[in-house]
Amino acid sequence: MKLKDYIREGYNVVTSPNLAYKIQEDYPNALVFTVFTDRALDGIPVGKLLVDRFYSNNPAVLRAKPLQNAYAIERFSREFIGYEKVAPMTGETRRKLMQQIKKSIDELALDDRSNKNLLEIKLKDTDSVPEVYYKGERLDELPNKALVDISYRSNDRGANDINIEYYSTLNDKYLDKKTIRHKREI
């Protein structure tokens, strides 16, 4: 039998703190006890008990043994618990993996807010209402926001003038008009 089989049959588990945390994460309904002190195991209920062989001679475990209807000692090996051990990576393997991770991050950078344009205005045709985005956030999206006015001026010397006025929420009793302004003069 494997750990999951014991847990399925209702066994309570005694093991190390790190492994107990992982087991509790994967099997939230299982009762898992760790061996810090003898008193830590005083609360083991009567029933079925599975003990990690490393802790089988612990005095508290030995006191709980006669009270159990079923008692099992197993070596909590990787095969028994069903968890794979991840070997630490070093040298060339680590370098290649880090390159792959960086490449994946660069490919996903399209979702990064830093790649958003400062100002985007989308207009489907001359009769449609424009969609206005400032730093990736849509400013004209009803019912939460309503665009009032937008102006943009640019000249050959790099002096840009941007002015956006909008209501941030239409749900309040009083409307709150907000303004975004960028003015650069040379």
Backbone torsions as a table, in degrees:
resi	resn	phi	psi	omega
1	MET	NA	152.7	177.6
2	LYS	-107.2	171.4	-179.4
3	LEU	-54.8	-45.6	-177.7
4	LYS	-61.4	-32.7	178.6
5	ASP	-68.7	-42.8	177.0
6	TYR	-60.8	-44.5	-179.1
7	ILE	-64.4	-40.3	178.6
8	ARG	-62.1	-31.9	179.3
9	GLU	-84.6	1.6	174.1
10	GLY	92.6	18.2	178.7
11	TYR	-75.1	140.9	167.6
12	ASN	-85.2	151.4	-171.1
13	VAL	-120.9	137.9	172.2
14	VAL	-119.0	122.1	-178.8
15	THR	-156.9	-168.6	-178.4
16	SER	-73.3	157.4	-178.7
17	PRO	-58.7	-43.5	-178.5
18	ASN	-64.4	-45.0	-180.0
19	LEU	-70.1	-35.2	177.6
20	ALA	-60.0	-41.5	179.4
21	TYR	-61.9	-45.2	-179.4
22	LYS	-64.8	-42.6	179.7
23	ILE	-63.9	-44.0	-179.9
24	GLN	-62.4	-35.0	177.5
25	GLU	-64.8	-44.6	-176.5
26	ASP	-81.0	-28.4	-179.3
27	TYR	-129.5	78.8	-173.5
28	PRO	-60.8	-23.5	-178.5
29	ASN	-88.0	-6.4	-179.0
30	ALA	-79.7	143.8	173.3
31	LEU	-91.2	117.2	-177.1
32	VAL	-121.9	129.5	-178.8
33	PHE	-115.9	144.9	176.6
34	THR	-113.8	159.7	-177.7
35	VAL	-106.9	93.2	172.8
36	PHE	-100.1	-48.7	178.5
37	THR	-139.8	172.2	177.1
38	ASP	-63.0	-36.2	-178.0
39	ARG	-68.6	-22.7	-178.6
40	ALA	-62.8	-26.4	-177.0
41	LEU	-100.4	3.0	-179.5
42	ASP	-64.6	-20.3	-177.2
43	GLY	-91.8	11.9	-179.9
44	ILE	-67.4	121.9	-178.9
45	PRO	-74.6	159.2	176.1
46	VAL	-71.0	135.8	-179.1
47	GLY	160.7	-128.1	179.7
48	LYS	-110.2	137.8	-176.7
49	LEU	-132.6	127.0	174.3
50	LEU	-109.6	126.2	-175.4
51	VAL	-119.6	132.8	171.4
52	ASP	-63.3	129.5	-174.7
53	ARG	-52.8	-33.4	-179.1
54	PHE	-59.6	-30.4	-177.3
55	TYR	-104.2	9.0	-173.5
56	SER	-67.4	-22.3	179.4
57	ASN	-99.2	7.9	177.4
58	ASN	-65.2	134.5	-177.0
59	PRO	-55.5	-39.0	-179.5
60	ALA	-67.8	-36.6	177.9
61	VAL	-67.3	-42.5	179.1
62	LEU	-64.1	-33.8	177.1
63	ARG	-69.8	-32.9	-177.9
64	ALA	-78.8	-21.5	-174.4
65	LYS	-57.3	-48.3	-177.3
66	PRO	-68.1	-17.1	-178.7
67	LEU	-84.4	-7.6	-173.7
68	GLN	-91.4	145.2	174.1
69	ASN	-76.1	-32.4	177.0
70	ALA	-140.6	141.2	-175.5
71	TYR	-140.5	128.7	-179.6
72	ALA	-136.2	141.0	174.7
73	ILE	-117.1	127.6	179.6
74	GLU	-134.7	150.6	170.8
75	ARG	-82.3	120.2	-176.4
76	PHE	-81.0	69.2	178.5
77	SER	-79.8	169.4	178.7
78	ARG	-60.2	-38.9	179.8
79	GLU	-65.5	-40.0	-177.7
80	PHE	-69.0	-45.7	-176.0
81	ILE	-81.7	-19.7	175.9
82	GLY	83.3	14.1	177.9
83	TYR	-106.5	138.8	177.4
84	GLU	-88.2	139.5	175.9
85	LYS	-86.1	132.3	179.0
86	VAL	-94.1	119.0	-179.5
87	ALA	-77.7	138.8	178.6
88	PRO	-65.4	141.5	-179.1
89	MET	-95.0	140.0	178.5
90	THR	-137.3	165.2	172.2
91	GLY	58.1	-132.8	-173.4
92	GLU	-64.1	-38.3	179.6
93	THR	-61.2	-44.8	179.6
94	ARG	-63.4	-43.6	-179.1
95	ARG	-62.2	-43.9	179.5
96	LYS	-65.1	-42.1	179.1
97	LEU	-63.9	-42.3	179.0
98	MET	-62.4	-38.4	176.6
99	GLN	-63.6	-41.8	178.5
100	GLN	-64.2	-41.2	179.3
101	ILE	-64.7	-44.7	179.1
102	LYS	-62.1	-39.7	178.6
103	LYS	-63.4	-42.8	178.4
104	SER	-63.0	-41.2	179.0
105	ILE	-63.9	-42.7	178.6
106	ASP	-62.4	-37.8	178.7
107	GLU	-67.7	-32.1	179.5
108	LEU	-87.1	1.0	-176.0
109	ALA	-64.5	-11.1	177.9
110	LEU	-62.9	-26.3	178.4
111	ASP	-82.5	-8.9	-177.4
112	ASP	-71.8	132.2	-179.3
113	ARG	-61.0	-27.9	-178.1
114	SER	-67.5	-18.5	178.4
115	ASN	-90.7	1.9	179.6
116	LYS	-76.0	147.2	175.4
117	ASN	-71.7	153.5	177.1
118	LEU	-65.6	-46.1	-177.2
119	LEU	-140.4	129.5	174.8
120	GLU	-131.0	134.2	174.9
121	ILE	-125.8	120.9	180.0
122	LYS	-111.4	127.7	-178.8
123	LEU	-131.4	118.4	-176.6
124	LYS	-72.5	-43.7	175.0
125	ASP	-154.5	179.3	-174.7
126	THR	-68.5	-18.3	-179.5
127	ASP	-99.7	-3.2	-176.0
128	SER	-88.1	162.8	176.5
129	VAL	-83.1	131.4	-177.5
130	PRO	-72.0	147.2	170.4
131	GLU	-95.8	126.1	-176.3
132	VAL	-117.4	126.1	178.8
133	TYR	-119.3	130.2	175.1
134	TYR	-121.3	116.9	-175.4
135	LYS	53.0	40.6	176.9
136	GLY	83.3	-6.6	-179.0
137	GLU	-99.6	127.4	-179.4
138	ARG	-75.9	128.8	-174.8
139	LEU	-102.2	-7.0	-175.7
140	ASP	-115.2	18.7	-172.6
141	GLU	-85.7	111.0	177.1
142	LEU	-77.8	149.1	10.2
143	PRO	-93.0	-3.1	-174.1
144	ASN	-84.7	-26.5	-177.2
145	LYS	-138.4	148.8	178.5
146	ALA	-139.2	125.7	179.6
147	LEU	-78.7	136.5	179.0
148	VAL	-106.5	-52.0	-174.4
149	ASP	-154.5	144.9	173.7
150	ILE	-141.8	135.6	174.5
151	SER	-138.5	144.1	179.5
152	TYR	-141.7	125.4	177.7
153	ARG	-128.2	138.8	178.0
154	SER	-139.6	151.9	174.2
155	ASN	-135.7	177.7	-174.0
156	ASP	-66.4	-22.6	-176.0
157	ARG	-88.6	3.2	177.3
158	GLY	88.6	9.9	177.3
159	ALA	-84.5	109.4	-179.8
160	ASN	-106.8	143.7	178.9
161	ASP	-131.4	114.3	-179.2
162	ILE	-120.7	132.5	177.3
163	ASN	-139.3	121.1	-179.6
164	ILE	-127.0	129.4	175.0
165	GLU	-122.0	134.2	-179.2
166	TYR	-155.5	162.5	173.8
167	TYR	-98.7	126.8	-175.7
168	SER	-76.9	-26.2	177.0
169	THR	-151.9	141.2	177.8
170	LEU	-105.6	1.3	-175.1
171	ASN	-88.3	-14.4	-179.0
172	ASP	-81.1	162.7	178.3
173	LYS	-65.4	-39.1	179.8
174	TYR	-113.2	131.4	179.1
175	LEU	-74.4	141.8	-179.5
176	ASP	-117.0	103.4	-178.5
177	LYS	-82.0	127.6	-179.9
178	LYS	-113.7	151.1	-178.9
179	THR	-129.6	134.4	171.6
180	ILE	-115.1	125.7	-175.7
181	ARG	-137.2	130.7	171.9
182	HIS	-127.1	124.0	178.4
183	LYS	-135.6	120.1	180.0
184	ARG	-123.2	120.6	178.4
185	GLU	-114.5	145.7	179.6
186	ILE	-109.9	NA	NA
